[in-house]
């Protein structure tokens, strides 16, 4: 043989299995992530992860999905073809899987299947497509690949056979059965798995795509779950092993705080930035993307955590503090990229930067958020180990720069420079700076971050950005002031912005004129109807529309009261949760005092809410129309969302003596109880007797169990809701508030279509 000119070829040792399997996948949780990703990429809408004990006491893991499944040819040409992935860009045109799956893929390495080796020594794969009459089964003993490294990888056989159906119960899809587990899965490990999976799926993943549910099933932990459910202060998603896994990402907790959203369009040509503060939209701008050519179809959202938000987060998460939950997570095509966002992981160097100016910069303790990368963003390549994030590329560098320049720095300008970190002022502990106090400053801070030549469009909330600190001015006057500031400073950005806003402002002013004309016409009709005896005079509790902006009820001050009482509510609830399981003397007395504080705080909170939205007298004297108040309370959007409110129409006043803030709290408590009971609608009816007005609240929820004494529901701490943990104080507070108004409240025990409460108020 001529050794000088011969061709050579690599041989592959059976030891390759460890390199791309057990040694590569760093832990059992990442192994689970990879297998769940495979189900997602196969077009599944559901995957179940079951931990099952066999008759001999051993444990096995069964992962089943309802995806597309694999044919015999797929198994031979793809699944058994090491490192091949039809999800790789160069292989996508060869396969029809994208047309079948209709979602972007989460993985493309071709080694995810070897995650099974990280979990256990034996694997049984059972798979079936929609068109197959039987299922294909492959059995792999990973230990055989470890016996002799001199054996070639391809020489070690795996067993194939045919079975009638999938073991998981799905008509099509893939089931993986992993046995001879390499590590134990105790309750702590199972809870860690569930909590990790909660963060795995981006909340954006299902928007416009196939839904994807993950369910964890562990029969041996059901008894422990039931015992845990009896404890106070638990989070039913995070502290219970069994059940569907929900993404508990930050905004789902409904915590009102400051946030910045940044998105790069699908074609990469434009960047949109949006600023919101405590539930109020403030400002957004669209600009040309000149500095980030590698980026497209990317979105960023960053939240600021002041002390109130941190307390509220911890309370709703069952005691988990934000610092222990994580910071800024990164997702690609719906799935989280590890280890970004984990506690202690600071991919962007945020804390290092904060150390250079802790009074000027935000750190990972003060922010939380996510970055979502979608589509064919091939510049973001995950390391094969799945534990070290992205390989360093130009796209990764540009993403870091985009996060800082358009996300974090904008948030810092607003939080640090304008609202004083969102905390009460040292000079006035009762006051927190609100957006409507700093309108023009917001514009100047925001616009300096953008080249005026790159501005495509702007939008803003005129109720915030065009307000004067001392009095309400017309939109035209405010715009002239902005133009004057721009001319004086000769700031090209401000000049450009003022010109862009002028057309929008003129349109709003025109709309206000229409509102004024409409209002005048309505008043004329009402006067006519009153003169003809066809209508009664109605009390006006809440003003609507930007045409009625001459309200002078100290609105700025009440905004601060509203914010402070909202924060106090979070502190009080958290304190109750801490005390509930504790053993202490006079516990009931202490809890009752806390309840009284809670009730007083609720009234102050509601009072400020009413003052912000209306012009009613803060202290009602004499008789007033309870019907008009409730009608306008609903129409003004002050009610708790999540129910349909049906108030029967009446053309009579139903006048009686009542306190506006108390009625607001009562309606909110009833609505909250109805939602917890699974109701979708709350019906409100009224009737009148010689001495009182009767208000009847009826919902279509689950109603009362027959073994519950209705009178006990008005006692402190009693709750009929065993599924959704509460403190049993809603009805107790309702009775206390009704008693203060010299009225009565009763439960209609004969009502079987849900729950009915009857409130009677003296005339």
C-alpha positions in Angstrom: 0.0 0.0 0.0 1.3 3.4 -0.9 1.2 5.4 2.4 2.3 8.6 0.8 -0.8 9.3 -1.3 -3.6 7.3 0.5 -6.8 8.9 1.9 -7.5 8.6 5.7 -10.7 8.7 7.6 -11.6 9.4 11.3 -12.9 6.6 13.4 -15.4 7.4 16.2 -15.0 5.8 19.6 -18.0 4.7 21.7 -16.6 7.1 24.3 -18.1 9.9 22.2 -21.4 9.1 23.9 -20.1 10.6 27.2 -18.6 13.6 25.5 -21.9 14.7 23.9 -24.1 13.2 26.6 -23.5 12.9 30.4 -20.3 15.0 30.4 -21.6 17.7 28.2 -25.0 18.4 29.9 -23.9 20.0 33.1 -26.9 19.0 35.4 -30.2 17.1 35.4 -32.3 20.3 35.1 -30.6 21.4 31.9 -31.1 17.8 30.6 -34.9 18.2 31.3 -34.9 21.6 29.5 -33.3 20.1 26.4 -36.0 17.3 26.2 -38.8 19.8 26.7 -37.3 22.0 24.0 -37.4 18.9 21.6 -41.1 18.5 22.3 -41.7 22.2 21.6 -39.7 22.0 18.4 -41.7 18.9 17.3 -44.9 21.0 17.3 -46.3 19.7 20.6 -49.0 21.7 22.4 -48.5 19.7 25.6 -45.8 17.8 27.3 -46.1 15.8 30.5 -43.2 14.9 32.8 -44.1 12.0 35.1 -42.0 10.5 37.9 -43.3 6.9 38.5 -42.3 4.3 41.0 -42.1 0.7 39.7 -43.2 -2.4 41.6 -39.6 -3.0 42.8 -39.4 0.5 44.3 -37.2 1.9 41.5 -38.1 5.3 39.9 -38.4 6.1 36.2 -39.1 9.3 34.3 -41.7 9.4 31.5 -41.7 12.4 29.2 -44.7 12.4 26.7 -45.7 15.0 24.1 -48.3 15.3 21.4 -46.0 16.6 18.7 -45.6 15.3 15.2 -43.7 12.1 16.1 -41.2 10.3 13.9 -41.5 7.6 11.2 -39.1 4.7 10.9 -37.2 6.6 8.3 -37.0 9.7 10.6 -35.5 7.5 13.3 -32.9 6.0 10.9 -31.9 9.2 9.0 -32.3 11.8 11.8 -32.6 10.5 15.4 -29.8 8.0 15.1 -27.7 10.3 13.0 -25.4 11.9 15.7 -25.1 15.7 15.6 -27.5 16.0 12.7 -30.4 18.4 13.2 -33.0 19.3 10.6 -33.5 22.5 12.6 -30.1 23.8 11.5 -30.3 26.6 8.9 -28.5 24.6 6.2 -31.0 21.7 6.7 -34.2 23.7 6.9 -34.9 23.7 3.1 -34.5 19.9 3.0 -37.3 19.3 5.5 -41.0 20.3 5.6 -41.0 20.4 9.4 -41.3 24.2 9.5 -44.6 24.0 7.5 -45.9 21.4 9.9 -44.7 23.0 13.2 -45.5 26.6 12.4 -43.1 28.0 15.1 -39.5 29.0 15.3 -37.2 26.3 16.8 -35.6 26.5 20.2 -32.6 24.1 19.5 -30.4 23.3 16.6 -27.4 21.4 17.9 -28.5 17.8 17.1 -27.3 16.5 20.5 -30.3 17.2 22.7 -31.4 13.6 22.6 -28.3 12.7 24.5 -29.7 14.5 27.5 -31.4 11.2 28.3 -28.0 9.8 29.2 -27.6 12.5 31.8 -30.8 11.4 33.5 -30.6 7.6 33.4 -28.8 4.6 31.9 -31.7 3.1 30.0 -33.9 4.8 27.4 -37.0 3.6 25.7 -38.3 5.9 22.9 -41.8 5.3 21.5 -42.9 7.6 18.7 -45.8 7.7 16.3 -46.9 10.1 13.5 -50.5 10.9 12.7 -50.4 8.7 9.6 -48.8 5.7 11.2 -50.9 2.7 12.2 -48.4 1.6 14.9 -45.8 3.2 17.0 -42.0 2.8 16.6 -40.0 1.8 19.7 -36.2 2.1 20.2 -34.4 0.9 23.3 -31.0 2.2 24.2 -28.6 1.0 27.0 -26.2 3.9 27.4 -23.9 1.7 29.6 -23.0 -0.4 26.6 -21.2 2.6 25.1 -18.9 2.8 28.2 -17.6 -0.8 28.3 -14.8 -0.5 25.8 -13.6 2.8 24.3 -11.8 0.8 21.5 -15.2 -0.1 20.1 -16.5 2.1 17.4 -19.6 4.1 18.1 -21.6 2.8 15.2 -20.9 -0.9 16.1 -23.0 -0.8 19.3 -26.5 -1.8 18.4 -29.8 -0.4 19.7 -33.0 -2.4 19.7 -36.0 -1.6 17.5 -39.5 -3.0 17.6 -43.1 -2.0 16.8 -45.9 -1.5 19.4 -49.6 -0.7 19.0 -49.8 2.7 20.6 -48.0 5.4 22.6 -47.9 4.7 26.3 -48.6 8.4 27.2 -52.2 8.3 25.9 -51.6 10.7 23.0 -52.7 9.8 19.4 -49.4 11.0 18.0 -46.1 12.3 19.4 -43.1 10.9 21.3 -42.7 9.3 24.7 -39.3 8.9 26.4 -39.0 6.4 29.3 -35.8 6.9 31.3 -34.9 4.2 33.8 -32.0 3.4 36.2 -31.8 7.1 37.1 -28.4 8.5 37.8 -29.6 10.9 40.6 -32.3 11.0 43.2 -35.3 13.3 42.8 -36.6 14.3 46.2 -39.3 16.9 46.9 -36.7 19.8 46.9 -35.3 18.7 43.6 -38.8 18.3 42.1 -39.7 21.8 43.3 -36.5 23.2 41.9 -37.3 21.5 38.6 -40.8 23.1 38.5 -39.6 26.5 39.4 -36.9 26.3 36.7 -39.4 25.2 34.2 -41.7 28.1 35.2 -38.9 30.4 33.9 -38.1 28.3 30.9 -41.0 29.4 28.6 -41.1 33.1 27.7 -44.5 34.7 28.2 -44.2 35.9 24.6 -43.9 32.3 23.3 -47.6 31.6 22.7 -48.4 34.9 21.1 -49.7 34.0 17.7 -48.3 30.5 17.9 -49.4 27.1 19.0 -50.0 27.0 22.8 -47.5 25.0 24.8 -48.3 23.5 28.2 -46.0 21.6 30.6 -47.5 19.4 33.3 -45.6 17.8 36.2 -47.1 14.6 37.5 -45.6 12.9 40.7 -48.2 10.7 42.4 -46.0 10.1 45.4 -46.0 13.8 46.2 -49.8 14.4 46.1 -50.2 13.9 49.8 -47.4 16.3 50.6 -49.0 18.8 48.2 -52.3 18.6 50.0 -50.6 19.2 53.4 -48.7 22.2 51.9 -52.0 23.6 50.6 -53.2 23.9 54.2 -50.4 26.2 55.2 -50.7 30.0 55.1 -48.6 32.2 52.8 -47.8 29.5 50.2 -47.6 30.1 46.4 -49.8 27.4 44.8 -47.6 27.5 41.6 -44.2 27.4 43.2 -44.7 25.4 46.3 -46.8 22.5 44.9 -45.1 19.8 42.9 -48.0 18.5 40.8 -49.9 20.5 38.2 -49.6 22.6 35.1 -46.5 24.9 35.1 -47.2 28.6 34.7 -44.7 31.2 33.7 -44.6 33.6 36.8 -42.7 36.3 35.0 -42.8 39.7 36.6 -45.6 41.6 34.9 -48.1 38.7 35.5 -47.9 39.7 39.2 -49.6 43.0 38.4 -47.1 45.0 40.3 -47.3 48.7 39.3 -43.9 50.1 38.8 -41.8 51.9 36.2 -40.8 50.1 33.0 -39.1 50.6 29.7 -39.9 48.5 26.6 -37.6 48.4 23.6 -38.2 46.5 20.4 -36.3 46.1 17.1 -38.7 45.5 14.2 -38.7 42.1 12.3 -36.8 43.7 9.3 -34.4 45.4 11.7 -35.0 48.9 10.3 -36.7 50.5 13.3 -36.4 50.6 17.1 -39.4 51.4 19.2 -39.0 52.6 22.8 -41.9 52.9 25.3 -41.9 54.4 28.9 -44.6 53.6 31.5 -44.8 54.4 35.2 -47.1 52.8 37.8 -49.6 51.6 35.3 -49.7 54.8 33.2 -48.4 55.0 29.6 -46.2 58.1 29.2 -44.2 58.2 26.0 -43.1 56.2 23.0 -40.8 56.9 20.1 -39.9 55.1 16.8 -36.5 55.7 15.4 -34.3 54.4 12.5 -32.0 51.6 13.5 -28.5 52.8 12.4 -26.3 51.3 15.1 -27.4 47.7 15.4 -27.2 46.1 12.0 -27.0 42.5 13.4 -30.3 42.9 15.4 -33.8 42.2 14.3 -37.1 40.9 15.8 -35.8 41.5 19.4 -37.7 42.9 22.4 -36.5 44.1 25.8 -38.6 45.0 28.8 -36.9 46.3 32.0 -38.8 47.0 35.3 -37.6 49.1 38.2 -38.1 47.7 41.6 -38.7 50.3 44.4 -39.2 49.1 48.0 -42.9 48.8 47.6 -42.6 46.6 44.4 -40.0 44.4 46.1 -42.3 43.8 49.1 -45.3 43.1 46.8 -43.2 40.7 44.7 -42.0 38.8 47.7 -45.5 38.5 49.1 -47.1 37.2 45.9 -44.2 34.8 45.3 -44.6 33.1 48.6 -41.6 34.7 50.3 -39.1 34.6 47.4 -37.2 37.9 47.3 -36.4 39.5 43.9 -32.7 39.1 44.5 -33.1 35.4 44.9 -35.4 35.1 41.9 -33.1 36.6 39.3 -32.7 39.7 37.2 -32.7 40.0 33.4 -33.5 36.8 31.6 -32.8 36.1 27.9 -35.1 34.0 25.7 -34.6 32.8 22.2 -37.6 31.6 20.2 -39.7 31.2 23.3 -37.1 29.3 25.5 -34.8 30.6 28.2 -31.0 30.7 27.6 -29.1 29.6 30.7 -27.6 31.0 32.8 -28.7 34.6 32.0 -30.8 36.1 34.8 -29.9 33.6 37.5 -29.1 35.1 40.9 -25.4 36.1 40.9 -25.1 36.0 37.1 -24.4 39.5 35.7 -24.0 39.0 31.9 -24.2 42.8 31.2 -21.9 43.9 34.0 -24.7 45.9 35.6 -23.4 45.6 39.2 -19.9 46.4 38.2 -21.1 49.6 36.6 -23.3 50.4 39.7 -20.2 50.1 41.9 -18.8 53.1 40.0 -21.7 55.3 40.9 -24.3 53.6 43.3 -26.3 56.8 43.6 -26.5 57.3 39.8 -26.9 53.8 38.4 -29.3 50.9 38.8 -28.0 47.4 39.8 -29.5 43.9 39.5 -31.2 44.4 42.9 -33.3 47.2 41.5 -34.3 45.8 38.1 -36.0 42.8 36.6 -36.8 42.0 33.0 -36.3 39.9 30.0 -34.9 40.0 26.4 -36.7 38.0 23.8 -34.9 37.0 20.6 -37.2 35.7 17.8 -37.0 34.4 14.3 -33.9 33.3 12.4 -31.4 35.3 14.6 -28.4 33.1 13.7 -26.0 35.6 15.3 -27.1 34.2 18.7 -25.6 30.7 19.0 -26.0 28.8 22.3 -23.0 26.9 23.6 -23.3 23.2 23.2 -23.2 22.6 27.0 -26.3 24.8 27.3 -25.0 26.2 30.6 -22.8 29.0 29.4 -25.1 31.2 27.3 -24.2 32.5 23.9 -21.0 32.1 21.9 -19.4 35.6 21.6 -20.4 37.2 18.4 -21.0 40.7 17.0 -24.7 40.3 17.5 -24.2 39.6 21.2 -22.1 42.7 21.5 -24.8 44.8 19.8 -27.5 43.3 22.1 -25.4 44.4 25.1 -25.1 47.9 23.8 -28.8 48.1 22.9 -29.8 47.0 26.4 -27.7 49.7 28.0 -28.3 52.6 25.6 -32.0 52.1 24.9 -33.2 50.2 28.0 -31.2 50.6 31.2 -29.9 54.2 30.7 -33.4 55.5 29.8 -34.9 53.8 32.9 -32.1 55.4 35.0 -32.7 58.8 33.6 -36.4 58.6 34.6 -36.0 56.8 37.9 -32.9 58.5 39.3 -33.1 62.0 37.7 -36.8 62.6 37.7 -38.8 60.6 40.3 -36.2 60.3 43.0 -36.0 56.4 42.9 -39.8 56.2 43.2 -39.6 56.6 47.0 -41.2 59.2 49.3 -39.3 62.5 49.4 -37.0 63.1 52.4 -38.3 66.7 52.5 -41.9 65.4 52.5 -42.3 61.7 53.4 -46.0 61.9 52.4 -45.2 62.7 48.8 -44.0 60.6 45.9 -43.2 62.3 42.6 -45.9 61.5 40.0 -45.4 61.6 36.2 -47.9 64.4 35.8 -45.6 66.7 37.9 -42.6 66.4 35.5 -44.1 66.3 32.0 -41.7 68.6 30.2 -38.7 67.1 32.0 -39.7 63.7 30.7 -39.7 64.9 27.1 -36.2 66.5 27.4 -34.7 63.5 29.2 -36.1 61.0 26.7 -35.4 62.9 23.5 -31.7 63.5 24.2 -31.3 59.7 23.8 -32.3 59.9 20.1 -30.7 61.6 17.1 -33.3 64.0 15.8 -32.6 62.9 12.2 -33.6 59.4 13.1 -37.0 60.1 14.6 -39.8 58.4 12.6 -42.7 59.0 14.9 -43.7 59.9 18.5 -46.7 59.3 20.7 -47.4 60.4 24.2 -50.0 60.7 26.9 -51.2 64.3 26.8 -52.7 64.0 30.3 -49.2 63.6 31.7 -46.7 65.3 29.4 -48.8 68.4 28.7 -49.7 69.3 32.3 -48.6 72.4 34.2 -47.4 71.8 37.8 -49.6 74.6 39.2 -52.8 74.4 37.2 -54.4 72.5 34.3 -53.7 74.3 31.1 -55.1 73.8 27.6 -53.2 71.5 25.3 -52.5 74.4 22.9 -50.9 76.5 25.7 -48.7 73.6 26.9 -47.5 73.0 23.4 -46.5 76.7 23.0 -44.5 76.4 26.2 -42.7 73.3 24.8 -42.0 75.1 21.6 -40.7 78.1 23.5 -38.3 75.9 25.6 -37.1 74.3 22.4 -36.4 77.6 20.8 -34.6 79.0 23.8 -32.3 76.0 24.2 -31.9 75.5 20.5 -32.0 71.8 21.2 -32.6 70.2 17.7 -34.2 67.2 19.3 -36.8 69.3 21.2 -37.5 71.4 18.2 -38.1 68.3 16.1 -40.3 66.7 18.8 -42.4 69.9 19.2 -43.0 70.0 15.5 -44.0 66.3 15.4 -46.3 66.7 18.4 -48.1 69.8 17.0 -50.3 67.9 14.6 -51.3 65.3 17.2 -52.0 68.0 19.8 -54.2 70.0 17.4 -56.2 66.8 16.7 -56.7 66.3 20.4 -57.8 69.9 20.9 -60.3 69.5 18.1 -61.6 66.3 19.8 -62.0 68.2 23.0 -64.1 70.9 21.3 -66.3 68.1 20.0 -66.6 66.7 23.5 -67.6 70.2 24.8 -70.2 70.5 22.1 -71.5 67.0 22.8 -71.6 67.8 26.5 -73.5 71.0 25.9 -76.0 69.2 23.7 -76.5 66.5 26.4 -77.0 69.1 29.1 -79.6 70.9 26.9 -81.5 67.7 26.3 -81.4 66.9 30.1 -82.8 70.3 30.9 -85.5 69.8 28.4 -86.3 66.4 29.8 -86.4 67.7 33.3 -88.8 70.5 32.3 -91.1 67.9 30.7 -91.0 65.8 33.8 -89.5 62.8 31.9 -86.2 62.6 33.8 -84.9 63.3 37.3 -81.8 65.3 38.1 -78.8 62.9 38.6 -75.9 63.6 40.8 -72.5 63.7 39.0 -69.8 61.9 40.9 -67.1 61.4 38.3 -66.0 63.7 35.4 -64.9 62.1 32.1 -62.9 63.2 29.1 -60.1 65.6 28.6 -62.6 68.4 28.1 -63.3 68.4 31.9 -59.8 69.0 33.3 -60.7 71.9 35.7 -60.9 69.6 38.7 -59.2 71.1 41.8 -59.4 68.3 44.4 -55.7 68.3 45.2 -55.2 65.6 42.7 -51.4 65.6 42.9 -51.6 65.1 46.6 -54.1 62.3 46.3 -51.9 60.5 43.8 -49.3 60.4 46.6 -51.8 59.1 49.1 -52.9 56.5 46.6 -49.4 55.3 46.0 -48.5 55.2 49.7 -51.7 53.4 50.8 -51.1 50.9 47.9 -47.6 50.2 49.3 -49.0 50.0 52.9 -51.5 47.4 51.7 -48.6 45.2 50.5 -46.8 45.6 53.8 -49.9 44.8 55.9 -50.7 41.6 53.8 -47.1 40.5 54.1 -47.1 41.0 57.8 -50.3 39.0 58.1 -48.7 36.2 56.2 -45.7 36.1 58.5 -47.9 36.1 61.6 -50.4 33.5 60.4 -48.3 30.4 61.1 -46.6 31.9 64.2 -47.4 30.8 67.8 -47.7 33.8 70.1 -49.7 35.2 73.0 -52.8 37.4 72.1 -52.3 36.4 68.4 -56.0 36.9 67.6 -56.0 40.3 69.2 -52.8 41.4 67.3 -54.4 40.1 64.0 -57.6 42.0 64.7 -55.7 45.2 65.3 -53.8 44.6 62.0 -57.3 44.1 60.4 -58.5 47.4 61.7 -55.3 49.1 60.3 -56.0 47.3 57.0 -59.6 48.5 56.9 -58.6 52.1 57.6 -55.9 51.9 55.0 -58.4 50.5 52.4 -60.7 53.4 53.1 -57.9 56.0 52.6 -56.8 54.2 49.4 -60.3 54.2 48.0 -60.9 57.8 49.1 -57.8 58.9 47.2 -58.8 56.9 44.2 -62.3 58.5 44.1 -60.7 62.0 44.6 -58.3 61.4 41.6 -61.2 60.4 39.3 -64.0 62.5 40.5 -65.3 65.8 41.9 -67.6 64.5 44.6 -67.5 66.0 48.1 -65.0 64.0 50.2 -67.4 63.9 53.1 -71.0 63.1 52.0 -73.6 64.9 54.0 -77.3 64.0 54.0 -78.9 61.8 51.4 -77.3 61.0 48.0 -78.1 58.7 45.1 -76.5 55.3 45.7 -77.7 54.2 42.2 -75.9 57.1 40.5 -72.7 56.5 42.5 -72.5 52.8 41.7 -73.4 53.4 38.0 -70.7 56.0 37.6 -68.2 54.0 39.7 -68.6 51.1 37.2 -68.5 53.4 34.1 -65.4 55.2 35.3 -63.5 51.9 35.4 -62.8 52.0 39.1 -64.1 48.5 39.7 -61.8 45.4 39.9 -61.2 44.0 36.4 -62.1 40.3 35.6 -65.9 40.5 36.0 -68.8 41.7 33.9 -70.8 44.2 36.0 -74.5 44.2 35.3 -76.3 47.0 37.1 -80.1 46.9 36.5 -81.3 50.2 34.9 -83.6 52.3 37.1 -85.0 55.8 36.6 -85.2 56.6 40.3 -82.5 57.9 42.6 -82.5 55.4 45.5 -81.3 58.1 47.8 -79.8 57.1 51.2 -77.0 58.0 53.6 -73.7 56.4 52.6 -69.9 57.0 52.6 -68.4 57.0 49.1 -65.1 55.4 50.1 -66.9 52.7 52.1 -69.2 51.8 49.2 -66.1 51.6 46.9 -64.3 49.2 49.3 -67.5 47.1 49.7 -67.9 46.7 45.9 -64.2 45.8 45.5 -64.4 43.2 48.3 -67.5 41.6 46.8 -65.9 41.5 43.4 -62.7 40.0 44.7 -64.6 37.2 46.5 -66.6 36.6 43.3 -63.5 36.2 41.2 -62.0 33.8 43.7 -65.2 31.8 43.5 -64.8 31.5 39.7 -67.6 34.0 38.8 -67.6 35.8 35.5 -70.4 38.2 36.2 -71.7 40.3 39.1 -75.3 41.5 39.0 -76.4 44.5 41.0 -80.1 45.2 41.7 -81.9 47.7 44.0 -85.2 48.1 45.7 -86.6 50.6 48.1 -88.6 50.4 51.3 -90.0 53.1 53.6 -86.9 53.3 55.8 -84.0 51.8 53.7 -82.5 51.1 50.3 -81.7 47.5 49.5 -78.7 46.7 47.2 -78.5 43.1 46.0 -75.2 41.7 44.7 -75.4 38.3 43.0 -72.7 36.4 41.2 -72.5 33.1 39.2 -69.6 31.5 41.1 -69.5 28.2 43.0 -71.6 29.6 45.8 -71.6 28.4 49.4 -71.0 24.8 50.5 -74.1 23.4 52.4 -72.1 22.7 55.5 -71.0 26.3 56.1 -72.8 28.5 58.6 -73.5 31.8 56.7 -73.2 33.9 59.9 -69.7 32.6 60.5 -68.5 34.2 57.2 -68.8 37.6 58.8 -66.4 36.6 61.6 -62.7 37.6 61.5 -60.5 35.2 59.8 -63.2 32.8 58.5 -62.9 31.9 54.8 -65.0 29.5 52.7 -62.4 29.5 49.9 -60.0 26.6 50.5 -58.6 26.5 47.0 -57.3 30.1 46.7 -55.8 31.1 50.0 -57.2 34.2 51.6 -57.4 35.6 55.1 -61.2 35.5 55.5 -61.5 39.2 56.1 -63.4 40.4 53.0 -66.9 39.8 54.4 -65.8 40.8 57.9 -64.7 44.2 56.5 -67.9 44.5 54.5 -70.0 44.1 57.7 -67.8 46.5 59.6 -68.2 49.2 56.9 -72.0 48.6 56.6 -72.3 48.8 60.4 -70.5 52.2 60.3 -73.1 53.5 57.9 -75.9 52.2 60.3 -77.0 49.6 57.8 -77.3 45.8 57.7 -75.8 43.0 55.5 -77.1 39.5 55.0 -76.4 36.4 52.9 -79.2 35.0 50.8 -78.9 31.3 51.7 -81.8 30.4 49.3 -79.9 31.6 46.3 -78.4 28.6 44.4 -77.0 30.1 41.2 -73.9 31.4 42.9 -73.5 33.8 45.9 -75.9 36.6 46.9 -75.3 39.4 49.4 -77.9 41.9 50.4 -76.9 45.3 51.8 -79.5 47.7 53.4 -78.7 51.3 54.0 -80.9 53.8 55.9 -82.5 56.6 54.0 
